[in-house]
């Protein structure tokens, strides 16, 4: 179960990076190029990037769980269930779900990464 959670974490990191890159492209079309430092600042504080924070927080929670020796398979399964719920856009009306669905529709690479995470979640 720990290896499965680690595999999901890896997929979520790739997906998160692709989503950040896509959001950065949208931001830069309006505001011009930004440095890596400015991008980090935007990811943490700008409203345009707020929808991605739930995914960021999930990755941090997975990291913390993977580092602790006291974690149980039940704890790991709960985080996997959280990831499944977050990435299932059809049954949600959250900002994350709407933005994520739009990203899936407009970026084939994000759709591919989503498929990989979904596969890891259901193995």
C-alpha positions in Angstrom: 0.0 0.0 0.0 2.9 2.4 0.8 4.4 1.7 -2.7 1.1 2.4 -4.3 0.7 5.7 -2.5 4.2 6.6 -3.5 3.4 5.9 -7.1 0.3 8.0 -6.9 2.3 10.8 -5.4 4.8 10.7 -8.3 1.9 10.9 -10.8 0.3 13.8 -8.8 3.6 15.7 -8.9 3.8 15.4 -12.7 0.2 16.3 -13.0 0.6 19.3 -10.7 3.6 20.6 -12.6 1.7 20.3 -15.9 -1.3 22.2 -14.4 1.0 24.9 -13.1 2.7 25.2 -16.4 -0.7 25.6 -18.2 -1.9 28.2 -15.7 1.4 30.0 -16.0 0.9 30.2 -19.8 -2.5 31.8 -19.3 -1.1 34.2 -16.7 1.8 35.2 -18.9 -0.5 35.9 -21.9 -2.1 38.6 -19.9 0.7 39.9 -17.7 3.9 39.0 -19.5 6.7 36.6 -18.7 7.5 35.9 -15.0 10.6 34.6 -13.3 10.7 31.3 -11.5 10.7 33.1 -8.2 7.7 35.2 -9.2 5.9 32.1 -10.3 6.4 30.5 -6.9 5.0 33.6 -5.3 2.0 33.5 -7.7 1.3 29.8 -7.0 1.1 30.6 -3.2 -0.7 33.9 -3.3 -2.4 34.8 -6.6 -6.1 34.2 -7.0 -5.7 32.7 -10.5 -3.7 29.8 -9.0 -5.9 29.3 -5.9 -7.7 26.4 -7.4 -4.5 24.4 -7.6 -3.8 24.7 -3.9 -6.1 21.7 -3.0 -3.9 19.5 -5.1 -0.7 21.0 -3.6 -2.1 20.4 -0.1 -2.9 16.8 -1.0 0.6 16.1 -2.2 2.0 17.6 1.0 -0.3 15.4 3.1 0.9 12.3 1.1 4.5 13.3 1.7 3.9 13.6 5.4 2.2 10.3 5.6 4.9 8.6 3.6 7.5 9.9 6.1 5.8 8.6 9.2 6.3 5.1 10.5 3.0 5.2 12.4 0.9 5.4 9.2 -1.5 2.5 8.6 -2.9 1.1 5.4 -6.2 2.7 6.4 -4.5 6.1 6.6 -3.0 5.5 3.1 -6.3 4.4 1.7 -8.0 7.5 3.0 -5.5 9.7 1.1 -6.0 7.6 -2.1 -9.7 8.1 -1.7 -9.2 11.8 -1.3 -7.1 11.8 -4.5 -9.8 9.9 -6.4 -12.5 12.3 -5.2 -10.4 15.4 -6.1 -9.7 14.2 -9.6 -13.2 13.1 -10.4 -14.7 16.2 -11.9 -18.0 14.9 -13.1 -19.6 14.7 -9.7 -18.3 17.9 -8.3 -19.2 21.6 -8.7 -16.1 23.0 -7.0 -13.7 25.5 -8.5 -11.0 22.9 -8.7 -13.4 20.5 -10.6 -14.3 23.2 -13.1 -10.8 24.4 -13.7 -9.4 20.9 -13.8 -12.0 19.8 -16.3 -11.2 22.7 -18.5 -7.5 21.8 -18.3 -8.3 18.2 -19.3 -10.3 19.4 -22.3 -7.6 21.8 -23.6 -4.3 20.1 -22.8 -3.8 16.6 -24.1 -0.7 16.1 -22.0 -2.7 16.8 -18.9 -5.3 14.3 -20.0 -2.5 11.7 -20.4 -1.1 12.4 -17.0 -4.6 12.2 -15.5 -4.9 8.8 -17.0 -1.7 7.6 -15.4 -2.7 8.9 -12.0 -6.1 7.3 -12.4 -4.5 4.0 -13.3 -2.2 4.2 -10.2 -5.2 5.0 -8.0 -7.0 1.9 -9.1 -4.2 -0.7 -9.1 
